[in-house]
Amino acid sequence: MDNIKVTETIKNIGVNDKNITLFESQYVVPHGMAYNSYLIQDEKNVIIDTVDKVVTEKWYENINNNLNGENIDYLIVSHLEPDHGYNIKSLSDKYPDMKIIGNSMTFKFIKQFFSINNIEERAIVVKEGDTLNIGKHTLKFIMAPMVHWPEVMVTYEETEKILFSADAFGKFGTLDVDENWTCEARRYYFGIVGKYGMQVQNLLKKLSNIDVKQICPLHGPVLKDNLEYYINKYDIWSSYKSEDEGILIAYASIHGNTEEAVKKLEKMLENKGNKKVILRNLVTEDLFEVVEDAFRYDKMVIAASSYNAEIFPPMEHFLNALKSRNYQNRKVGIIENGTWAPSAAKCMLDIISKMKDIEVYKNIITIKSKLDEDNIKEFERLVDELYK
């Protein structure tokens, strides 16, 4: 990425990071990550957010190539998380007359990260609906607390009708990768923002009366065409509705017997009708790919081995990841396996009971070591329930 033009006067001066393998030290990013930063050139020059420390040098090259020796008048801080805020201090030191724009929470947090000279004199504290005119452009500030930090705000440019959306509408991957937006945006959303559906809904309500022509997120591509599609996805995701009909089978098997059982269930479901069935191995597959599927589809079956009188840890990690992201409004079937004193079902139910509006199918199935004929009959009843 090198100075991507958004409009004649607005550029994305961010940088692609092709070397990163884990974003936030936990999310697998096989196609890297884009750290977007935006420059508005007008009577006043404005930068919206900085970039992560690993791409600092290239980012400054982009700034210098565009400014041709001019000053930066304002830095807008949408979000202080270090992948966007790392260079706030270095930019402030380089441009000592630059004003820093944020809300009251921004400046509460900023002192926890940096010691910036004359921060009180340089700070412009904005609140909901405040505007800044920089010439032909007028910037309006909209608060978006907990999407997904308390200090987050978005900026709407009124003349060209551009929304600078902070982490909202972002995705994994660099900008030069040709891939479907929805899949990696969904995984990004439910991994990072998913807990805060109510707060995203609040932001969407604020944006509903604003005419937006382009959305400029801090990760991922600028969205220009068919904005209704992207906004609708965010509405579905943040209201915890299922996106598609389908049955996710997520399983954690130690020696292969539980895996053999769920593969049998998969075939029975597919033979029953035309519902989409997705089989996911929690031991070998990326946890957050499975989390994404759990939110995407309307029904789920979880199957796990018992372990140390509790539950095989990959399943525990998965269910806790769902719980911490407010998984809700779904129907769930449960299968446990144990040679003696099976314990997995109780542990799964304990975690699910802390989730909102989860209907557990009454036909909870216990396998004693290996699938038997009685289990097959139980599977048939579960299949009927899943197809109701």
C-alpha positions as CSV (number, residue, x, y, z in Angstrom):
1,M,0.0,0.0,0.0
2,D,1.5,3.3,-1.0
3,N,-0.7,6.5,-0.9
4,I,-4.0,5.1,-2.1
5,K,-6.3,7.9,-3.3
6,V,-9.7,8.1,-1.6
7,T,-10.6,11.4,-3.3
8,E,-8.6,14.1,-4.9
9,T,-7.8,15.6,-1.4
10,I,-7.9,12.5,0.8
11,K,-5.4,9.7,0.8
12,N,-4.8,6.5,2.7
13,I,-1.1,6.8,3.8
14,G,-1.2,3.6,5.8
15,V,1.1,0.6,5.3
16,N,0.6,-3.1,4.7
17,D,2.3,-5.5,7.1
18,K,3.1,-8.7,5.3
19,N,5.3,-10.1,8.0
20,I,2.8,-10.4,10.9
21,T,1.4,-13.9,11.6
22,L,-0.7,-13.3,14.7
23,F,-2.7,-10.1,15.0
24,E,-3.2,-9.0,18.7
25,S,-1.0,-12.1,19.5
26,Q,-3.9,-14.5,18.9
27,Y,-5.7,-14.1,15.5
28,V,-4.1,-15.9,12.6
29,V,-3.6,-13.6,9.6
30,P,-2.2,-15.6,6.7
31,H,-2.6,-12.5,4.4
32,G,-1.0,-10.0,6.8
33,M,-2.6,-6.8,8.1
34,A,-3.3,-3.3,6.8
35,Y,-2.8,-0.4,9.1
36,N,-4.7,2.5,7.6
37,S,-4.0,6.2,8.2
38,Y,-5.7,9.0,6.4
39,L,-4.4,12.4,5.2
40,I,-6.8,15.2,4.3
41,Q,-5.1,18.1,2.5
42,D,-7.0,21.4,2.6
43,E,-6.3,24.9,4.1
44,K,-5.3,22.8,7.1
45,N,-3.6,19.4,6.8
46,V,-5.2,16.6,8.9
47,I,-4.0,13.1,9.7
48,I,-6.6,10.6,11.0
49,D,-4.8,8.1,13.2
50,T,-1.2,6.8,13.1
51,V,0.0,3.2,12.5
52,D,1.6,0.3,14.4
53,K,5.3,0.6,15.4
54,V,6.5,-2.1,12.9
55,V,5.5,0.0,9.9
56,T,6.6,3.4,11.3
57,E,9.4,4.1,8.9
58,K,7.3,3.5,5.7
59,W,4.4,5.6,7.2
60,Y,6.7,8.6,7.6
61,E,7.9,8.1,4.1
62,N,4.3,8.4,2.9
63,I,3.7,11.5,5.0
64,N,6.8,13.2,3.6
65,N,6.0,12.3,0.0
66,N,2.6,13.9,0.3
67,L,3.3,17.0,2.4
68,N,6.3,18.3,0.5
69,G,7.5,20.1,3.6
70,E,4.1,21.4,4.8
71,N,3.1,21.1,8.4
72,I,0.4,18.9,9.9
73,D,-2.1,21.0,11.6
74,Y,-4.3,18.4,13.3
75,L,-4.1,14.7,14.3
76,I,-7.4,13.1,15.0
77,V,-7.2,10.1,17.4
78,S,-10.1,7.8,16.7
79,H,-8.7,4.9,18.7
80,L,-5.7,4.7,21.0
81,E,-5.0,1.0,20.7
82,P,-1.3,0.7,19.8
83,D,-1.8,-0.7,16.3
84,H,-3.3,2.8,15.5
85,G,-1.9,5.0,18.2
86,Y,1.8,4.0,18.5
87,N,3.1,7.0,16.7
88,I,1.1,9.7,18.4
89,K,4.0,10.9,20.5
90,S,6.6,10.7,17.7
91,L,4.3,12.7,15.3
92,S,3.7,15.2,18.1
93,D,7.4,15.6,18.6
94,K,8.1,16.1,14.9
95,Y,5.3,18.7,14.5
96,P,5.3,20.7,17.8
97,D,2.5,23.0,16.6
98,M,0.2,20.2,15.7
99,K,-3.1,20.1,17.6
100,I,-4.4,16.7,18.8
101,I,-8.1,16.0,18.6
102,G,-9.9,13.5,20.8
103,N,-12.6,13.2,23.3
104,S,-12.3,13.4,27.1
105,M,-11.6,9.6,27.4
106,T,-9.0,9.9,24.7
107,F,-7.0,12.4,26.8
108,K,-7.5,10.4,30.0
109,F,-5.9,7.3,28.3
110,I,-3.3,9.1,26.2
111,K,-1.3,10.0,29.3
112,Q,-1.1,6.3,30.2
113,F,0.7,5.6,27.0
114,F,2.8,8.8,26.3
115,S,4.4,11.8,27.8
116,I,3.7,14.5,25.2
117,N,5.0,18.1,25.6
118,N,2.4,20.7,26.3
119,I,-0.4,18.2,25.9
120,E,-2.9,20.4,27.7
121,E,-2.3,23.3,25.4
122,R,-2.4,21.1,22.3
123,A,-5.5,19.1,23.1
124,I,-8.8,19.8,21.4
125,V,-11.5,17.9,23.3
126,V,-14.5,17.2,21.2
127,K,-17.9,15.8,22.1
128,E,-20.8,14.3,20.2
129,G,-21.7,16.4,17.1
130,D,-18.9,18.9,17.3
131,T,-17.4,20.0,14.0
132,L,-14.1,21.3,12.7
133,N,-13.8,23.3,9.4
134,I,-10.5,23.0,7.7
135,G,-11.4,24.8,4.4
136,K,-13.5,22.9,1.9
137,H,-14.0,20.1,4.3
138,T,-15.9,20.0,7.6
139,L,-15.3,17.2,10.0
140,K,-18.1,16.0,12.4
141,F,-17.2,13.9,15.4
142,I,-19.5,11.0,16.5
143,M,-18.8,9.1,19.7
144,A,-18.6,5.3,19.4
145,P,-17.7,4.1,22.9
146,M,-16.9,0.4,23.3
147,V,-16.6,-0.2,19.6
148,H,-14.4,-1.6,20.9
149,W,-12.6,0.6,23.5
150,P,-14.2,3.3,25.6
151,E,-12.5,6.3,23.8
152,V,-13.4,5.3,20.2
153,M,-15.0,7.9,18.0
154,V,-15.7,8.1,14.3
155,T,-15.3,11.1,12.0
156,Y,-17.7,12.1,9.2
157,E,-16.5,14.4,6.5
158,E,-19.6,16.4,5.5
159,T,-18.5,17.7,2.0
160,E,-17.4,14.5,0.4
161,K,-19.6,12.4,2.7
162,I,-16.9,10.0,3.9
163,L,-17.1,8.1,7.2
164,F,-13.8,7.4,8.9
165,S,-15.0,4.5,11.0
166,A,-12.1,3.5,13.3
167,D,-12.1,-0.3,13.8
168,A,-15.7,-0.7,12.6
169,F,-16.1,-2.3,9.1
170,G,-12.5,-3.5,9.3
171,K,-11.1,-6.9,8.2
172,F,-8.0,-9.0,8.4
173,G,-5.5,-9.0,5.4
174,T,-3.5,-6.5,3.5
175,L,-5.0,-4.3,0.8
176,D,-3.3,-6.0,-2.1
177,V,-5.0,-9.3,-1.4
178,D,-7.8,-10.3,-3.6
179,E,-10.3,-12.0,-1.3
180,N,-13.9,-11.9,-0.3
181,W,-14.5,-9.1,2.3
182,T,-17.3,-10.8,4.2
183,C,-15.4,-13.9,5.5
184,E,-12.4,-12.0,7.0
185,A,-14.5,-9.1,8.1
186,R,-16.8,-11.5,9.9
187,R,-13.9,-13.3,11.6
188,Y,-12.4,-9.9,12.5
189,Y,-15.8,-8.6,13.9
190,F,-16.6,-11.6,16.1
191,G,-13.0,-12.0,17.3
192,I,-12.5,-8.4,18.3
193,V,-15.8,-6.5,18.4
194,G,-18.3,-9.3,18.9
195,K,-18.8,-8.7,22.6
196,Y,-20.1,-5.2,22.0
197,G,-23.1,-5.7,19.8
198,M,-25.3,-3.3,21.7
199,Q,-22.7,-0.5,21.3
200,V,-22.4,-1.3,17.5
201,Q,-26.1,-1.0,17.3
202,N,-26.0,2.4,19.0
203,L,-23.4,3.5,16.4
204,L,-25.5,2.2,13.5
205,K,-28.5,4.2,14.8
206,K,-26.4,7.4,14.8
207,L,-25.3,6.7,11.2
208,S,-28.7,5.9,9.9
209,N,-29.5,9.6,9.2
210,I,-26.2,10.4,7.6
211,D,-25.5,10.2,3.9
212,V,-22.3,8.1,3.6
213,K,-20.7,7.6,0.2
214,Q,-17.5,5.9,1.4
215,I,-16.4,4.1,4.5
216,C,-12.7,4.4,5.5
217,P,-11.9,1.8,8.3
218,L,-8.5,1.5,10.1
219,H,-8.1,-2.0,8.7
220,G,-9.1,-3.3,5.4
221,P,-10.2,-1.6,2.1
222,V,-12.1,1.6,1.7
223,L,-15.7,0.6,1.0
224,K,-17.3,2.5,-1.9
225,D,-20.0,0.5,-3.6
226,N,-23.1,-1.2,-2.2
227,L,-22.6,0.2,1.3
228,E,-26.0,-1.1,2.2
229,Y,-24.5,-4.6,2.0
230,Y,-21.8,-3.9,4.5
231,I,-24.0,-2.0,6.9
232,N,-26.6,-4.8,6.8
233,K,-23.9,-7.3,7.7
234,Y,-22.9,-5.2,10.7
235,D,-26.6,-5.0,11.7
236,I,-27.0,-8.8,11.6
237,W,-23.7,-9.4,13.4
238,S,-24.3,-6.9,16.1
239,S,-27.9,-8.0,16.8
240,Y,-26.7,-11.6,17.2
241,K,-29.0,-12.9,14.5
242,S,-27.9,-15.9,12.5
243,E,-26.7,-14.9,9.0
244,D,-27.4,-18.2,7.3
245,E,-29.3,-21.4,7.9
246,G,-27.0,-24.3,8.7
247,I,-25.7,-26.7,11.3
248,L,-22.2,-26.3,12.7
249,I,-20.7,-29.5,14.3
250,A,-17.8,-28.4,16.5
251,Y,-15.9,-31.3,18.2
252,A,-12.9,-32.0,20.4
253,S,-11.7,-35.6,20.2
254,I,-8.7,-37.1,21.9
255,H,-8.2,-40.5,20.3
256,G,-10.6,-40.3,17.4
257,N,-13.7,-42.0,18.7
258,T,-15.6,-38.8,19.1
259,E,-14.5,-37.7,15.7
260,E,-15.7,-40.9,14.2
261,A,-19.1,-40.3,15.9
262,V,-19.6,-36.8,14.6
263,K,-18.6,-37.8,11.1
264,K,-21.4,-40.4,11.2
265,L,-23.8,-37.6,12.4
266,E,-22.6,-35.4,9.6
267,K,-23.6,-38.1,7.0
268,M,-26.9,-38.6,8.7
269,L,-27.7,-34.9,8.6
270,E,-26.7,-34.6,5.0
271,N,-28.8,-37.7,4.0
272,K,-31.8,-36.3,5.8
273,G,-32.2,-33.2,3.7
274,N,-30.5,-30.1,2.2
275,K,-29.4,-28.2,5.2
276,K,-25.8,-27.0,5.1
277,V,-23.6,-29.0,7.5
278,I,-20.2,-27.6,8.6
279,L,-17.8,-30.0,10.5
280,R,-15.0,-28.3,12.5
281,N,-12.2,-29.9,14.5
282,L,-11.4,-27.8,17.5
283,V,-8.1,-29.6,18.0
284,T,-6.6,-28.8,14.6
285,E,-8.5,-25.8,13.2
286,D,-8.1,-22.1,14.0
287,L,-10.4,-21.4,17.0
288,F,-11.6,-18.1,15.6
289,E,-12.6,-19.6,12.3
290,V,-15.0,-21.9,14.3
291,V,-16.2,-18.9,16.4
292,E,-17.0,-17.2,13.2
293,D,-19.1,-20.2,12.0
294,A,-20.9,-20.4,15.3
295,F,-22.2,-16.9,14.9
296,R,-22.9,-17.3,11.2
297,Y,-25.2,-20.3,11.4
298,D,-28.5,-20.8,13.3
299,K,-27.8,-24.2,14.9
300,M,-24.8,-25.9,16.4
301,V,-23.9,-29.4,17.8
302,I,-21.0,-29.6,20.2
303,A,-19.2,-32.9,20.9
304,A,-16.4,-33.4,23.3
305,S,-14.5,-36.1,25.2
306,S,-14.5,-36.1,29.0
307,Y,-11.1,-35.2,30.5
308,N,-9.9,-35.2,34.1
309,A,-13.5,-35.4,35.3
310,E,-14.2,-32.2,33.3
311,I,-14.0,-31.5,29.6
312,F,-11.3,-31.8,26.9
313,P,-9.7,-28.3,26.9
314,P,-10.2,-27.3,23.2
315,M,-14.0,-27.5,23.7
316,E,-13.7,-25.5,26.9
317,H,-11.7,-22.8,25.2
318,F,-14.2,-22.6,22.3
319,L,-17.2,-22.3,24.5
320,N,-15.6,-19.7,26.7
321,A,-14.6,-17.7,23.5
322,L,-18.3,-17.8,22.5
323,K,-19.5,-16.8,26.0
324,S,-17.0,-13.8,26.2
325,R,-18.4,-12.6,22.8
326,N,-22.1,-12.8,23.9
327,Y,-23.1,-15.8,21.9
328,Q,-26.9,-16.0,22.0
329,N,-30.1,-16.7,20.2
330,R,-29.1,-20.2,19.0
331,K,-30.2,-23.8,19.2
332,V,-27.5,-26.3,20.4
333,G,-27.2,-30.1,20.6
334,I,-24.8,-31.8,23.0
335,I,-22.8,-35.0,22.6
336,E,-20.3,-36.2,25.2
337,N,-17.9,-39.2,25.3
338,G,-16.4,-40.9,28.3
339,T,-15.2,-44.4,29.1
340,W,-16.3,-44.1,32.8
341,A,-18.1,-41.3,34.6
342,P,-18.7,-39.1,31.5
343,S,-18.4,-35.4,32.6
344,A,-18.2,-33.4,29.3
345,A,-21.9,-32.7,28.9
346,K,-22.2,-31.2,32.4
347,C,-19.2,-29.0,31.8
348,M,-20.6,-27.8,28.4
349,L,-24.0,-27.1,30.0
350,D,-22.4,-25.2,32.8
351,I,-20.8,-22.8,30.3
352,I,-23.8,-22.6,28.0
353,S,-26.1,-21.8,31.0
354,K,-24.3,-18.5,31.3
355,M,-25.2,-17.5,27.7
356,K,-28.4,-15.7,26.7
357,D,-31.3,-17.4,24.9
358,I,-29.6,-20.7,24.1
359,E,-32.1,-23.6,23.5
360,V,-30.4,-26.9,24.2
361,Y,-32.0,-29.9,22.5
362,K,-33.3,-32.2,25.1
363,N,-31.7,-35.3,23.5
364,I,-28.3,-35.0,25.1
365,I,-26.2,-38.0,23.9
366,T,-23.6,-39.9,25.9
367,I,-21.2,-42.2,24.1
368,K,-19.4,-44.8,26.2
369,S,-16.0,-45.0,24.4
370,K,-17.3,-45.8,20.9
371,L,-20.5,-45.2,19.0
372,D,-23.0,-48.1,19.4
373,E,-26.5,-48.9,18.0
374,D,-28.2,-47.1,20.9
375,N,-26.3,-44.0,20.0
376,I,-27.3,-44.3,16.4
377,K,-30.9,-44.2,17.4
378,E,-30.2,-41.2,19.6
379,F,-28.5,-39.6,16.6
380,E,-31.6,-40.2,14.5
381,R,-33.8,-38.4,17.1
382,L,-31.2,-35.5,17.3
383,V,-31.3,-35.2,13.5
384,D,-35.1,-35.0,13.5
385,E,-34.8,-32.2,16.1
386,L,-32.2,-30.3,14.1
387,Y,-34.5,-30.6,11.0
388,K,-37.7,-29.3,12.7
